[in-house]
C-alpha cells in the first residue's frame, strides 16, 4: 500500500486487525527512518489517521514514538 492510499476513507474500510498491523508497520518504519525528512510527514500523517480511526472504534493505540 502506498502512503497516498492511506486516506481516512480507505482506512475506515480496513478491518481492526489490518489497522493495527498498519499502525505497527508505520511505528516501526518511523523508528528506523526518523531522519528521512521527505517521508517523515507522510508517515506521521498516516499514523495519525490510523490512530483516529482506532480511537473511534474503541481500539487502544499502542504506545510508541508516533503517539
C-alpha positions as protocol buffer text, in pm:
chain_id: "A"
residue {
  index: 1
  type: UNK
  ca { x: 0 y: 0 z: 0 }
}
residue {
  index: 2
  type: UNK
  ca { x: 132 y: 343 z: -91 }
}
residue {
  index: 3
  type: UNK
  ca { x: 128 y: 632 z: 154 }
}
residue {
  index: 4
  type: UNK
  ca { x: -110 y: 818 z: -77 }
}
residue {
  index: 5
  type: UNK
  ca { x: -368 y: 540 z: -29 }
}
residue {
  index: 6
  type: UNK
  ca { x: -374 y: 587 z: 347 }
}
residue {
  index: 7
  type: UNK
  ca { x: -669 y: 824 z: 348 }
}
residue {
  index: 8
  type: UNK
  ca { x: -948 y: 846 z: 602 }
}
residue {
  index: 9
  type: UNK
  ca { x: -1193 y: 678 z: 362 }
}
residue {
  index: 10
  type: UNK
  ca { x: -954 y: 392 z: 286 }
}
residue {
  index: 11
  type: UNK
  ca { x: -865 y: 329 z: 649 }
}
residue {
  index: 12
  type: UNK
  ca { x: -1232 y: 333 z: 750 }
}
residue {
  index: 13
  type: UNK
  ca { x: -1280 y: 30 z: 522 }
}
residue {
  index: 14
  type: UNK
  ca { x: -1000 y: -171 z: 686 }
}
residue {
  index: 15
  type: UNK
  ca { x: -1056 y: -439 z: 948 }
}
residue {
  index: 16
  type: UNK
  ca { x: -947 y: -377 z: 1306 }
}
residue {
  index: 17
  type: UNK
  ca { x: -665 y: -628 z: 1260 }
}
residue {
  index: 18
  type: UNK
  ca { x: -540 y: -458 z: 943 }
}
residue {
  index: 19
  type: UNK
  ca { x: -542 y: -115 z: 1105 }
}
residue {
  index: 20
  type: UNK
  ca { x: -341 y: -246 z: 1399 }
}
residue {
  index: 21
  type: UNK
  ca { x: -91 y: -410 z: 1164 }
}
residue {
  index: 22
  type: UNK
  ca { x: -61 y: -94 z: 956 }
}
residue {
  index: 23
  type: UNK
  ca { x: -2 y: 117 z: 1267 }
}
residue {
  index: 24
  type: UNK
  ca { x: 267 y: -127 z: 1386 }
}
residue {
  index: 25
  type: UNK
  ca { x: 433 y: -108 z: 1044 }
}
residue {
  index: 26
  type: UNK
  ca { x: 424 y: 272 z: 1048 }
}
residue {
  index: 27
  type: UNK
  ca { x: 563 y: 282 z: 1402 }
}
residue {
  index: 28
  type: UNK
  ca { x: 850 y: 51 z: 1305 }
}
residue {
  index: 29
  type: UNK
  ca { x: 920 y: 249 z: 990 }
}
residue {
  index: 30
  type: UNK
  ca { x: 923 y: 574 z: 1186 }
}
residue {
  index: 31
  type: UNK
  ca { x: 1161 y: 431 z: 1444 }
}
residue {
  index: 32
  type: UNK
  ca { x: 1404 y: 314 z: 1174 }
}
residue {
  index: 33
  type: UNK
  ca { x: 1384 y: 623 z: 949 }
}
residue {
  index: 34
  type: UNK
  ca { x: 1319 y: 924 z: 1175 }
}
residue {
  index: 35
  type: UNK
  ca { x: 1568 y: 1136 z: 987 }
}
residue {
  index: 36
  type: UNK
  ca { x: 1410 y: 1086 z: 643 }
}
residue {
  index: 37
  type: UNK
  ca { x: 1270 y: 1437 z: 614 }
}
residue {
  index: 38
  type: UNK
  ca { x: 1083 y: 1362 z: 292 }
}
residue {
  index: 39
  type: UNK
  ca { x: 886 y: 1062 z: 421 }
}
residue {
  index: 40
  type: UNK
  ca { x: 851 y: 1151 z: 788 }
}
residue {
  index: 41
  type: UNK
  ca { x: 548 y: 1384 z: 744 }
}
residue {
  index: 42
  type: UNK
  ca { x: 370 y: 1123 z: 532 }
}
residue {
  index: 43
  type: UNK
  ca { x: 425 y: 852 z: 792 }
}
residue {
  index: 44
  type: UNK
  ca { x: 315 y: 1077 z: 1077 }
}
residue {
  index: 45
  type: UNK
  ca { x: 0 y: 1178 z: 887 }
}
residue {
  index: 46
  type: UNK
  ca { x: -89 y: 818 z: 801 }
}
residue {
  index: 47
  type: UNK
  ca { x: -31 y: 715 z: 1162 }
}
residue {
  index: 48
  type: UNK
  ca { x: -250 y: 997 z: 1291 }
}
residue {
  index: 49
  type: UNK
  ca { x: -532 y: 890 z: 1058 }
}
residue {
  index: 50
  type: UNK
  ca { x: -494 y: 530 z: 1176 }
}
residue {
  index: 51
  type: UNK
  ca { x: -488 y: 638 z: 1541 }
}
residue {
  index: 52
  type: UNK
  ca { x: -802 y: 849 z: 1494 }
}
residue {
  index: 53
  type: UNK
  ca { x: -984 y: 552 z: 1342 }
}
residue {
  index: 54
  type: UNK
  ca { x: -860 y: 319 z: 1615 }
}
residue {
  index: 55
  type: UNK
  ca { x: -984 y: 562 z: 1878 }
}
residue {
  index: 56
  type: UNK
  ca { x: -1319 y: 596 z: 1702 }
}
residue {
  index: 57
  type: UNK
  ca { x: -1355 y: 217 z: 1712 }
}
residue {
  index: 58
  type: UNK
  ca { x: -1252 y: 194 z: 2076 }
}
residue {
  index: 59
  type: UNK
  ca { x: -921 y: 22 z: 1999 }
}
residue {
  index: 60
  type: UNK
  ca { x: -637 y: 114 z: 2232 }
}
residue {
  index: 61
  type: UNK
  ca { x: -346 y: 267 z: 2044 }
}
residue {
  index: 62
  type: UNK
  ca { x: -11 y: 110 z: 2132 }
}
residue {
  index: 63
  type: UNK
  ca { x: 245 y: 334 z: 2295 }
}
residue {
  index: 64
  type: UNK
  ca { x: 543 y: 445 z: 2092 }
}
residue {
  index: 65
  type: UNK
  ca { x: 709 y: 737 z: 1919 }
}
residue {
  index: 66
  type: UNK
  ca { x: 409 y: 810 z: 1698 }
}
residue {
  index: 67
  type: UNK
  ca { x: 161 y: 885 z: 1976 }
}
